[in-house]
């Protein structure tokens, strides 16, 4: 019998068709690798040098309004530009490039410089969810846009260039690689069974109850069976909807509560502001209707053993296939153990 907690094994990612190597016996090895200093996360209520704080000037000279909740603007240094000409470059079928149009926006989650999602009130997070929905609707009206990626990089280790709590939206003219892979797997399953792939997966996970972290009226948070990152999680809507635009007021409030609880649990693991990259995956827009798509949100955090020990894809993972030591079940158990009261409130 295959013992998940003892034997090396591969697990298949239902959303991409790819595999991750799990080596549970390696979690017992002593750590003599890189140990980093813990960066203080104590920040002021307002920082006069922050480009995102209310009333401050951004890097390009634009002045922010004196906003009191959330604030949205087109990124001053966008990775994609709306006026990019439509061109294709090809040389002998060996050197190929295509132009890419897009619109990139920044969302300051709060006017306060010192808050992150786990420390915000549910109502404040609900306002962010409202902005996600509103901006999705606005961007989808551009007929040339095919995909809208809503995401957040939290922490400098995840490439966040400004500590003020914020997320981003990149809308683009082509559907990106990871979304294409997930779309193909979900469409294939739906065409065969006339049911949502994630809906059936969620029903099985709820039945087994081995990797479930949060289960409320409208959403479930779990460590996916195929998780790659140490404490990777997946938020899945219980109702089969294709985009954030489909959520009702009750669902948006429940999503806000879910995001608050999950991120509090993250912070409480190592008593630190837990870094991660997180983002929604949803159906492309302005193309064929994809009934098989099921809204979900990924969280990819790099912390492994403590606030000072991180895990990124290196060596074998970059050259061969992703690999992890702690199992998804072990990660789920630790997340479930965490309090839903933020650790700072007990200091």
C-alpha positions in Angstrom: 0.0 0.0 0.0 1.3 3.5 -0.9 1.8 5.4 2.3 1.6 9.1 1.6 3.4 10.1 4.8 6.4 7.8 4.2 6.8 6.8 0.5 8.0 9.1 -2.3 5.2 9.5 -4.9 3.8 11.7 -7.6 0.6 13.6 -7.4 -1.3 14.9 -10.5 -2.6 18.5 -10.7 -6.2 18.2 -12.0 -6.1 21.8 -13.2 -3.0 21.5 -15.4 -2.4 17.8 -15.9 1.1 18.2 -14.5 2.8 16.3 -11.6 4.6 17.2 -8.4 7.0 14.8 -6.7 6.3 14.4 -3.0 9.2 13.2 -0.8 7.8 13.1 2.8 10.8 11.3 4.3 13.0 14.4 3.4 11.1 16.6 5.9 13.1 15.0 8.7 16.5 16.3 7.3 18.3 18.9 9.4 18.4 22.4 8.0 21.8 24.0 7.5 20.8 26.2 4.5 20.0 29.8 4.2 18.4 31.5 7.3 17.4 35.1 6.7 16.8 37.9 9.2 13.2 38.6 10.1 12.2 41.9 8.5 10.2 44.1 10.9 6.6 44.5 9.6 5.8 47.4 12.0 4.9 50.3 9.8 3.4 53.8 10.5 -0.3 54.6 9.9 0.9 57.0 7.2 4.2 57.2 5.4 5.1 60.5 3.8 7.5 58.8 1.4 5.1 56.1 0.2 3.9 56.3 -3.4 0.5 54.8 -2.5 -0.5 56.7 0.7 -3.3 59.3 0.4 -2.3 62.7 -0.9 1.3 61.6 -1.7 3.0 62.0 -5.1 3.7 58.8 -7.0 7.0 58.2 -8.9 5.7 59.8 -12.1 4.6 63.0 -10.3 0.9 62.2 -10.2 -0.7 63.1 -6.8 -3.0 60.6 -5.1 -6.4 61.8 -3.9 -7.0 62.0 -0.2 -8.8 58.6 -0.3 -10.2 57.1 2.8 -10.8 53.4 1.8 -9.5 51.9 -1.4 -8.0 53.5 -4.5 -7.6 52.3 -8.1 -5.3 53.8 -10.8 -3.5 52.7 -14.0 0.0 51.5 -13.1 2.5 54.2 -13.7 5.0 51.6 -14.9 2.6 49.1 -16.6 4.0 45.8 -17.9 1.4 46.0 -20.7 0.3 49.1 -22.7 -3.0 49.6 -24.4 -1.6 51.4 -27.4 0.9 48.7 -28.4 0.7 48.1 -32.2 -0.4 44.7 -33.4 2.7 43.1 -34.9 4.2 39.7 -35.4 8.0 39.0 -35.8 9.2 35.7 -37.3 12.5 34.7 -38.7 12.8 31.3 -40.4 10.4 29.9 -37.9 13.1 30.0 -35.2 12.8 33.5 -33.8 9.2 34.3 -33.1 7.6 37.2 -31.2 4.2 38.8 -30.9 3.2 42.2 -29.6 0.9 42.2 -26.5 -1.6 44.8 -25.6 -3.0 45.3 -22.1 -4.1 47.5 -19.2 -2.5 47.2 -15.8 -4.1 48.7 -12.7 -3.1 49.0 -9.0 -5.6 48.7 -6.1 -4.5 50.2 -2.8 -6.5 48.0 -0.4 -6.6 50.6 2.4 -5.6 54.2 3.0 -3.6 52.9 6.0 0.0 52.1 5.3 0.3 49.7 8.2 -2.5 47.2 7.3 -2.5 44.0 5.3 -5.6 41.9 4.5 -5.5 39.8 7.8 -5.5 43.0 9.8 -8.3 44.7 7.9 -12.0 44.5 8.9 -14.3 42.3 6.9 -16.2 45.3 5.6 -13.0 46.8 4.4 -12.0 43.6 2.5 -15.6 43.5 1.1 -14.9 46.9 -0.4 -11.8 45.4 -2.2 -13.9 42.5 -3.5 -16.4 45.1 -4.8 -13.6 46.9 -6.7 -12.4 43.5 -8.1 -15.9 43.0 -9.5 -16.4 46.5 -10.7 -13.0 46.7 -12.4 -13.5 43.3 -14.1 -16.8 44.6 -15.6 -15.1 47.8 -16.8 -12.1 46.1 -18.3 -14.2 43.3 -20.0 -16.0 46.0 -22.0 -12.9 46.4 -24.1 -13.6 43.9 -26.9 -9.9 43.3 -27.5 -9.3 42.1 -24.0 -9.4 38.3 -23.6 -8.2 37.7 -20.0 -8.3 39.7 -16.7 -5.8 38.6 -14.0 -6.5 39.8 -10.5 -3.6 39.1 -8.0 -1.6 40.2 -5.0 2.1 39.9 -4.2 2.5 40.3 -0.5 6.0 40.8 1.0 9.3 41.9 -0.6 10.4 38.3 -0.9 7.6 37.8 -3.4 8.6 40.8 -5.5 6.4 43.4 -3.9 8.0 46.8 -4.5 5.9 48.8 -2.1 4.8 47.7 1.5 1.5 49.6 1.3 -1.2 47.0 1.1 -2.2 46.7 -2.6 -3.0 44.3 -5.4 -3.0 44.5 -9.2 -5.2 43.7 -12.2 -3.6 43.0 -15.6 -6.0 42.8 -18.5 -4.5 41.5 -21.8 -5.3 40.7 -25.4 -4.1 37.1 -25.2 -5.0 34.3 -22.7 -1.8 33.5 -20.6 -0.2 30.1 -20.4 -1.4 28.9 -17.0 -4.9 29.9 -17.8 -4.9 28.0 -21.1 -3.7 24.9 -19.3 -6.4 25.1 -16.6 -9.1 25.9 -19.2 -8.2 22.9 -21.3 -8.5 20.5 -18.3 -11.7 22.0 -17.1 -13.3 22.0 -20.6 -12.3 18.5 -21.3 -13.9 17.3 -18.0 -17.0 19.3 -18.5 -17.5 18.1 -22.1 -17.3 14.5 -20.9 -19.3 14.7 -17.7 -21.4 17.9 -18.1 -20.2 18.8 -14.6 -17.6 21.1 -13.2 -14.1 19.5 -12.6 -13.6 21.6 -9.5 -17.2 21.0 -8.3 -16.6 17.3 -8.3 -13.1 17.6 -6.8 -14.6 19.8 -4.1 -17.3 17.3 -3.3 -14.6 14.6 -2.9 -12.4 16.8 -0.7 -15.4 17.7 1.6 -16.3 14.0 1.9 -12.7 13.0 2.8 -12.1 16.1 5.0 -8.4 15.6 5.1 -7.2 18.8 3.5 -10.1 21.2 4.3 -9.1 24.5 6.1 -12.3 26.6 5.9 -15.8 25.5 5.0 -18.5 28.2 5.1 -21.7 29.0 3.3 -20.2 29.9 -0.1 -16.5 29.0 -0.2 -14.1 26.3 0.8 -10.4 26.7 1.5 -8.2 23.6 1.2 -4.7 22.5 0.6 -4.9 21.0 -2.9 -3.9 17.3 -3.2 -1.2 18.4 -5.7 0.1 21.4 -3.8 3.7 22.4 -4.7 4.4 25.4 -2.4 4.8 24.5 1.4 1.5 26.0 2.6 -0.3 26.4 -0.8 -4.1 26.7 -0.6 -7.0 27.0 -3.0 -10.2 28.9 -2.5 -13.1 27.3 -4.5 -16.6 28.8 -4.8 -19.3 26.3 -3.8 -21.5 27.6 -6.6 -20.3 26.9 -10.1 -19.6 30.4 -11.4 -17.1 31.4 -14.1 -15.9 34.8 -13.0 -16.0 37.2 -10.0 -18.7 39.1 -11.9 -21.2 36.3 -11.0 -20.9 36.7 -7.2 -23.9 38.0 -5.3 -23.6 40.4 -2.3 -23.8 37.5 0.1 -21.0 35.6 -1.7 -18.8 38.7 -1.8 -19.2 39.2 1.9 -18.4 35.5 2.5 -15.3 35.8 0.3 -14.2 38.8 2.4 -14.6 36.7 5.5 -12.8 33.8 3.9 -9.8 36.0 2.8 -9.5 37.5 6.3 -9.6 34.1 8.1 -7.1 32.4 5.7 -4.6 35.2 5.9 -4.9 35.4 9.7 -4.1 31.7 9.8 -1.1 32.3 7.6 0.3 35.1 9.8 -0.3 33.0 12.9 1.8 30.0 11.7 5.2 31.7 12.2 4.0 34.9 14.0 5.0 37.1 11.0 3.4 38.9 8.1 3.2 35.8 5.9 4.4 36.5 2.3 2.6 35.0 -0.7 1.5 35.5 -4.3 -2.3 35.0 -4.7 -4.6 35.4 -7.6 -7.9 34.4 -9.1 -8.3 32.1 -12.1 -11.5 32.7 -14.0 -12.9 32.3 -17.5 -11.5 34.4 -20.3 -13.7 37.2 -21.7 -14.9 38.3 -25.2 -14.6 34.9 -26.7 -16.4 31.6 -26.8 -18.5 30.8 -23.7 -16.6 28.3 -21.5 -19.2 26.6 -19.2 -16.6 24.3 -17.7 -14.7 27.2 -16.0 -15.1 27.3 -12.2 -13.9 30.3 -10.3 -11.0 29.7 -7.9 -8.2 31.5 -6.2 -4.6 30.3 -5.6 -2.3 31.2 -2.7 1.4 30.4 -3.1 3.4 31.2 0.1 7.2 30.5 0.2 7.8 30.1 4.0 8.7 26.5 4.9 10.0 25.9 8.4 9.9 29.4 10.0 9.7 33.1 9.2 13.4 32.9 8.2 13.4 29.7 6.1 11.9 30.0 2.6 11.4 27.5 -0.2 11.5 28.4 -3.9 11.8 26.3 -7.0 15.5 25.5 -7.5 17.7 22.8 -9.0 15.6 19.6 -9.7 12.4 21.6 -9.5 13.5 24.0 -12.3 15.2 21.3 -14.4 12.9 18.4 -14.0 9.6 18.6 -12.1 8.3 20.5 -8.9 9.0 18.7 -5.6 8.0 19.1 -2.0 8.9 17.5 1.3 5.9 18.1 3.7 2.8 16.5 2.4 -0.4 18.5 1.6 -2.0 16.7 4.6 0.7 17.8 7.0 0.4 21.4 5.7 -3.4 21.3 6.1 -3.1 20.0 9.7 -0.9 22.9 10.7 -3.1 25.5 9.0 -6.2 24.0 10.7 -4.5 24.3 14.1 -4.1 28.1 13.8 -6.2 30.5 15.7 -8.6 32.8 13.7 -7.6 35.7 16.0 -4.5 37.5 14.6 -1.4 36.9 16.8 -0.8 40.7 17.2 -4.0 41.1 19.2 -2.5 38.9 21.9 0.8 40.8 22.1 
